Amino acid sequence: MKFSLPLCSTLSLVSICSIGSGFAQAKKMQPYNILWLSCEDLTPLMGAYGHPEIQTPNIDRLAREGITYTNAFATVGVSAPSRSSIITGMYPVAIGSHNMRTGDHWGYKGPDRESYNTKTRIKDLTGRTLPEYSVVTPVGVKCFTEYLRAAGYFCTNNPKCDYQFACPISAWDEVGDQASYQNRREGQPFFAVYNLGVTHESQIWKKKNDPMLMDTSKVVVPAYFPNIPVVRQDVARKYSNVMELDRQIGEYLDRLEKEGLLDRTIIFFWSDHGGPLLREKRAVGNSGLRVPLIVRFPDQKMAGTRVEEIVSLMDLGPTVMSLAGLEPPAYMHGKAFLGSKKTAISHKYAFGSADRFDETTDRSRSVIDGRFVYIRNFLPQLPYVYRNNYREQIDMTRELLAMNSRGELLGDAGYIFMESRPVEELYDLATDPYEVHNVAGKPQYREKLLELRAALGQWQLEVGDKGFIPEYDLIQMMWPGFIQPQTTPVQFRRVAGKKLELFNQTSGSSFVYRIEGEESSGRWQLYSTPLILPKGAKVAARACRIGYKTSGEVSFVVE
């Protein structure tokens, strides 16, 4: 039985549900802070999700004291496209951010350090060489954090961006290794993100000589791998990294407690997509898209609740806005699953996509309803396991490729090494949790096949799936002539007497400003309403839009 609790009462900037006696007193309190503890490349491998062999006491504590979402999914099984959906609340295939990766956007550089390599070794399906670029989102699409900043939240991100576009100057109050909610004004609510990278794919090989926290004899080897020493070793390293992640989570909880913030902060714990190994990362099925998601409310409201409704990571932004009492913009595909603006009808399905991954191009789409996984392969001539230099740094990946070339992988362990793919795949997770028995052709599953096939087609039409546009041409649509568009400079005008309004000629622009004397902080304030400034004040401003080159700085002196 599916279960969820509606969240309905209002708290100034933040709205939380009234559950149990005494909660009405919260209305008199200051807005809650919101903290994201995000990790990478992690399926739900922890005690809270039925894996007691992996010791994760701190994450399990979050689950005991919070809400555990059992059907949470990424939109893409790799980081940058997934993170583009999280920061915008939109499907990557709808905004053109679906190809991994478009440029060096991992960390924040600042608008004056933005640069792009015009010649790479990456080609699209037509064989044309691709330049680096920054995805240009549709007019009006912004990083959801802008809405929080405009509402008074101090927004920080430490340190990862990786949105498929250069992080706009308007998105965060602070971003980078030193970004911290501790730098906010006294009494100001914060929204803070800390990204923990210990479970990332790269840590399978980078940490292979570190002390192992997991007994290799106790690991559970998925059916799509042979049970051999090198596989057990790398699966154990994956488990061990999860246990190290849990220790880091505990450090953040301890810090909040010492600072007196634990009972003033809503905590989200989630991963950007599924696990780091073959048939996990970059996969478009359950193994690549299903993620842990736990939300802990202050004072343990709704402690121990488990929710089975479908949740997408692109729902995170709208949900944070809802908890801040803000109406998510209508353009977002994501739905608020908590707070005063909680959507009445949750997702019926989770949709996923797989397109270019570094030097290799794919094109698959998926629909998951919590039990069944439907996959449509639009390039069925491709093998399941395509060559990818990055992931082949993992010992077991190289060994499995060698074993396959020698014909040594049999049964379920050979399934993912098929030389070509079926056009349609259908898996029943209730009987086949490892997705190795395709039932798309079985009569008893015909009705489910037709349902999910139709749902996929309808979704692709509704969102305008851009994955069928050759990437070379898609870039030209965003950057005509392969020249990055640029926002026009900020202009100033007086309105309503003493107020100063900022505007420009580029639709969808956001504006940032600072008053003379504030330069040393390095911060720009987000412009949201006309400014009231004293006579003689000098204000500097810039305009930005996602994917566009940020305008130069212009100044105005109040007369």
Solvent accessible surface area in square Angstrom, and as a share of the most:
residue,aa,sasa,rsa
1,M,214,0.95
2,K,115,0.49
3,F,97,0.40
4,S,43,0.28
5,L,46,0.23
6,P,88,0.56
7,L,6,0.03
8,C,87,0.52
9,S,24,0.15
10,T,78,0.45
11,L,4,0.02
12,S,85,0.55
13,L,50,0.25
14,V,0,0.00
15,S,0,0.00
16,I,2,0.01
17,C,4,0.03
18,S,53,0.34
19,I,62,0.31
20,G,61,0.58
21,S,120,0.77
22,G,57,0.55
23,F,13,0.06
24,A,66,0.51
25,Q,109,0.48
26,A,6,0.05
27,K,124,0.53
28,K,167,0.71
29,M,72,0.32
30,Q,124,0.55
31,P,18,0.11
32,Y,3,0.01
33,N,10,0.05
34,I,0,0.00
35,L,1,0.01
36,W,7,0.03
37,L,0,0.00
38,S,0,0.00
39,C,0,0.00
40,E,7,0.03
41,D,1,0.01
42,L,2,0.01
43,T,21,0.12
44,P,8,0.05
45,L,18,0.09
46,M,0,0.00
47,G,26,0.25
48,A,16,0.13
49,Y,24,0.09
50,G,57,0.55
51,H,53,0.24
52,P,110,0.69
53,E,49,0.22
54,I,1,0.01
55,Q,125,0.55
56,T,2,0.01
57,P,85,0.54
58,N,37,0.19
59,I,0,0.00
60,D,29,0.15
61,R,54,0.20
62,L,1,0.01
63,A,11,0.08
64,R,151,0.55
65,E,22,0.10
66,G,0,0.00
67,I,3,0.01
68,T,2,0.01
69,Y,6,0.02
70,T,19,0.11
71,N,23,0.12
72,A,0,0.00
73,F,2,0.01
74,A,2,0.01
75,T,4,0.02
76,V,1,0.00
77,G,1,0.01
78,V,1,0.00
79,S,3,0.02
80,A,1,0.00
81,P,0,0.00
82,S,0,0.00
83,R,13,0.05
84,S,0,0.00
85,S,0,0.00
86,I,7,0.04
87,I,6,0.03
88,T,0,0.00
89,G,0,0.00
90,M,15,0.06
91,Y,17,0.07
92,P,2,0.01
93,V,1,0.01
94,A,9,0.07
95,I,1,0.01
96,G,0,0.00
97,S,0,0.00
98,H,4,0.02
99,N,10,0.05
100,M,12,0.05
101,R,82,0.30
102,T,3,0.02
103,G,5,0.05
104,D,82,0.43
105,H,11,0.05
106,W,108,0.38
107,G,24,0.24
108,Y,67,0.25
109,K,61,0.26
110,G,16,0.15
111,P,19,0.12
112,D,114,0.59
113,R,165,0.60
114,E,35,0.16
115,S,76,0.49
116,Y,44,0.17
117,N,77,0.39
118,T,103,0.60
119,K,163,0.69
120,T,33,0.19
121,R,231,0.84
122,I,40,0.20
123,K,106,0.45
124,D,11,0.05
125,L,86,0.43
126,T,73,0.42
127,G,42,0.40
128,R,82,0.30
129,T,55,0.32
130,L,3,0.02
131,P,20,0.12
132,E,45,0.20
133,Y,1,0.00
134,S,0,0.00
135,V,0,0.00
136,V,21,0.12
137,T,2,0.01
138,P,60,0.37
139,V,93,0.53
140,G,28,0.27
141,V,8,0.05
142,K,44,0.19
143,C,0,0.00
144,F,0,0.00
145,T,0,0.00
146,E,13,0.06
147,Y,61,0.23
148,L,0,0.00
149,R,21,0.08
150,A,53,0.41
151,A,25,0.19
152,G,28,0.27
153,Y,2,0.01
154,F,7,0.03
155,C,0,0.00
156,T,1,0.01
157,N,2,0.01
158,N,27,0.14
159,P,25,0.16
160,K,8,0.03
161,C,0,0.00
162,D,1,0.00
163,Y,13,0.05
164,Q,2,0.01
165,F,0,0.00
166,A,27,0.21
167,C,14,0.09
168,P,12,0.08
169,I,16,0.08
170,S,0,0.00
171,A,0,0.00
172,W,15,0.05
173,D,27,0.14
174,E,28,0.13
175,V,33,0.19
176,G,18,0.18
177,D,103,0.53
178,Q,155,0.69
179,A,4,0.03
180,S,17,0.11
181,Y,2,0.01
182,Q,104,0.46
183,N,69,0.35
184,R,59,0.21
185,R,167,0.61
186,E,181,0.81
187,G,61,0.59
188,Q,19,0.08
189,P,15,0.10
190,F,0,0.00
191,F,0,0.00
192,A,0,0.00
193,V,11,0.06
194,Y,10,0.04
195,N,17,0.09
196,L,16,0.08
197,G,32,0.31
198,V,14,0.08
199,T,6,0.03
200,H,30,0.14
201,E,0,0.00
202,S,6,0.04
203,Q,36,0.16
204,I,3,0.02
205,W,41,0.14
206,K,133,0.56
207,K,25,0.11
208,K,89,0.38
209,N,138,0.71
210,D,56,0.29
211,P,114,0.72
212,M,58,0.26
213,L,93,0.46
214,M,12,0.05
215,D,71,0.37
216,T,48,0.28
217,S,82,0.53
218,K,128,0.54
219,V,9,0.05
220,V,76,0.44
221,V,24,0.14
222,P,12,0.08
223,A,32,0.25
224,Y,9,0.03
225,F,7,0.03
226,P,19,0.12
227,N,104,0.53
228,I,41,0.21
229,P,113,0.71
230,V,41,0.23
231,V,0,0.00
232,R,50,0.18
233,Q,81,0.36
234,D,6,0.03
235,V,1,0.00
236,A,0,0.00
237,R,5,0.02
238,K,13,0.06
239,Y,5,0.02
240,S,2,0.01
241,N,1,0.01
242,V,1,0.00
243,M,27,0.12
244,E,37,0.17
245,L,0,0.00
246,D,3,0.02
247,R,119,0.44
248,Q,38,0.17
249,I,0,0.00
250,G,7,0.07
251,E,94,0.42
252,Y,36,0.14
253,L,2,0.01
254,D,73,0.38
255,R,83,0.30
256,L,2,0.01
257,E,97,0.43
258,K,177,0.75
259,E,63,0.28
260,G,53,0.51
261,L,20,0.10
262,L,11,0.05
263,D,69,0.36
264,R,51,0.18
265,T,0,0.00
266,I,0,0.00
267,I,1,0.00
268,F,0,0.00
269,F,0,0.00
270,W,4,0.01
271,S,0,0.00
272,D,0,0.00
273,H,0,0.00
274,G,0,0.00
275,G,0,0.00
276,P,3,0.02
277,L,4,0.02
278,L,4,0.02
279,R,27,0.10
280,E,5,0.02
281,K,8,0.03
282,R,14,0.05
283,A,18,0.14
284,V,13,0.08
285,G,4,0.04
286,N,21,0.11
287,S,15,0.10
288,G,0,0.00
289,L,0,0.00
290,R,65,0.24
291,V,1,0.00
292,P,0,0.00
293,L,0,0.00
294,I,1,0.01
295,V,0,0.00
296,R,6,0.02
297,F,0,0.00
298,P,2,0.01
299,D,73,0.38
300,Q,84,0.37
301,K,35,0.15
302,M,16,0.07
303,A,47,0.36
304,G,45,0.44
305,T,16,0.10
306,R,114,0.42
307,V,8,0.05
308,E,66,0.30
309,E,31,0.14
310,I,3,0.02
311,V,3,0.02
312,S,8,0.05
313,L,0,0.00
314,M,0,0.00
315,D,1,0.01
316,L,0,0.00
317,G,0,0.00
318,P,0,0.00
319,T,0,0.00
320,V,0,0.00
321,M,2,0.01
322,S,0,0.00
323,L,0,0.00
324,A,1,0.01
325,G,27,0.25
326,L,40,0.20
327,E,119,0.54
328,P,22,0.14
329,P,27,0.17
330,A,111,0.86
331,Y,65,0.25
332,M,17,0.08
333,H,52,0.23
334,G,9,0.08
335,K,61,0.26
336,A,4,0.03
337,F,23,0.10
338,L,4,0.02
339,G,0,0.00
340,S,39,0.25
341,K,72,0.30
342,K,58,0.25
343,T,46,0.26
344,A,105,0.81
345,I,134,0.68
346,S,51,0.33
347,H,23,0.10
348,K,142,0.60
349,Y,26,0.10
350,A,5,0.04
351,F,24,0.10
352,G,1,0.01
353,S,3,0.02
354,A,2,0.02
355,D,4,0.02
356,R,9,0.03
357,F,0,0.00
358,D,33,0.17
359,E,74,0.33
360,T,22,0.13
361,T,29,0.17
362,D,8,0.04
363,R,38,0.14
364,S,1,0.01
365,R,0,0.00
366,S,0,0.00
367,V,0,0.00
368,I,0,0.00
369,D,30,0.15
370,G,27,0.26
371,R,119,0.43
372,F,20,0.08
373,V,0,0.00
374,Y,1,0.00
375,I,10,0.05
376,R,72,0.26
377,N,2,0.01
378,F,49,0.20
379,L,21,0.10
380,P,39,0.25
381,Q,122,0.54
382,L,42,0.21
383,P,50,0.31
384,Y,33,0.12
385,V,19,0.11
386,Y,20,0.07
387,R,152,0.55
388,N,0,0.00
389,N,113,0.58
390,Y,82,0.31
391,R,14,0.05
392,E,24,0.11
393,Q,74,0.33
394,I,1,0.01
395,D,39,0.20
396,M,1,0.00
397,T,2,0.01
398,R,116,0.42
399,E,63,0.28
400,L,0,0.00
401,L,29,0.15
402,A,34,0.26
403,M,21,0.09
404,N,60,0.31
405,S,93,0.60
406,R,136,0.50
407,G,55,0.53
408,E,80,0.36
409,L,19,0.09
410,L,139,0.69
411,G,66,0.63
412,D,53,0.27
413,A,13,0.10
414,G,18,0.17
415,Y,33,0.13
416,I,2,0.01
417,F,17,0.07
418,M,65,0.29
419,E,155,0.69
420,S,58,0.38
421,R,24,0.09
422,P,44,0.27
423,V,73,0.42
424,E,34,0.15
425,E,2,0.01
426,L,0,0.00
427,Y,0,0.00
428,D,2,0.01
429,L,29,0.14
430,A,71,0.55
431,T,105,0.61
432,D,10,0.05
433,P,82,0.51
434,Y,74,0.28
435,E,2,0.01
436,V,7,0.04
437,H,98,0.44
438,N,47,0.24
439,V,12,0.07
440,A,15,0.12
441,G,76,0.74
442,K,98,0.41
443,P,115,0.73
444,Q,133,0.59
445,Y,43,0.16
446,R,125,0.46
447,E,146,0.66
448,K,45,0.19
449,L,5,0.03
450,L,75,0.37
451,E,61,0.28
452,L,0,0.00
453,R,91,0.33
454,A,66,0.52
455,A,16,0.12
456,L,5,0.02
457,G,29,0.28
458,Q,98,0.44
459,W,12,0.04
460,Q,25,0.11
461,L,144,0.72
462,E,121,0.54
463,V,19,0.11
464,G,37,0.36
465,D,20,0.10
466,K,54,0.23
467,G,6,0.06
468,F,84,0.35
469,I,53,0.27
470,P,44,0.28
471,E,9,0.04
472,Y,55,0.21
473,D,50,0.26
474,L,2,0.01
475,I,1,0.00
476,Q,63,0.28
477,M,118,0.53
478,M,19,0.08
479,W,14,0.05
480,P,88,0.55
481,G,50,0.48
482,F,61,0.25
483,I,128,0.65
484,Q,33,0.14
485,P,30,0.19
486,Q,93,0.41
487,T,3,0.02
488,T,49,0.29
489,P,76,0.48
490,V,7,0.04
491,Q,79,0.35
492,F,37,0.15
493,R,116,0.43
494,R,99,0.36
495,V,42,0.24
496,A,89,0.69
497,G,61,0.58
498,K,154,0.65
499,K,77,0.33
500,L,3,0.01
501,E,41,0.18
502,L,5,0.02
503,F,43,0.18
504,N,22,0.11
505,Q,127,0.56
506,T,19,0.11
507,S,74,0.48
508,G,23,0.22
509,S,18,0.12
510,S,10,0.07
511,F,25,0.10
512,V,0,0.00
513,Y,23,0.09
514,R,35,0.13
515,I,37,0.19
516,E,111,0.50
517,G,62,0.59
518,E,60,0.27
519,E,89,0.40
520,S,114,0.74
521,S,64,0.41
522,G,55,0.53
523,R,79,0.29
524,W,23,0.08
525,Q,75,0.33
526,L,27,0.13
527,Y,29,0.11
528,S,62,0.40
529,T,90,0.52
530,P,49,0.31
531,L,19,0.10
532,I,123,0.62
533,L,32,0.16
534,P,97,0.61
535,K,170,0.72
536,G,50,0.48
537,A,14,0.11
538,K,77,0.33
539,V,0,0.00
540,A,13,0.10
541,A,0,0.00
542,R,22,0.08
543,A,0,0.00
544,C,2,0.01
545,R,28,0.10
546,I,7,0.03
547,G,4,0.04
548,Y,43,0.16
549,K,83,0.35
550,T,12,0.07
551,S,1,0.00
552,G,39,0.37
553,E,94,0.42
554,V,44,0.25
555,S,57,0.37
556,F,54,0.22
557,V,79,0.45
558,V,8,0.05
559,E,154,0.69
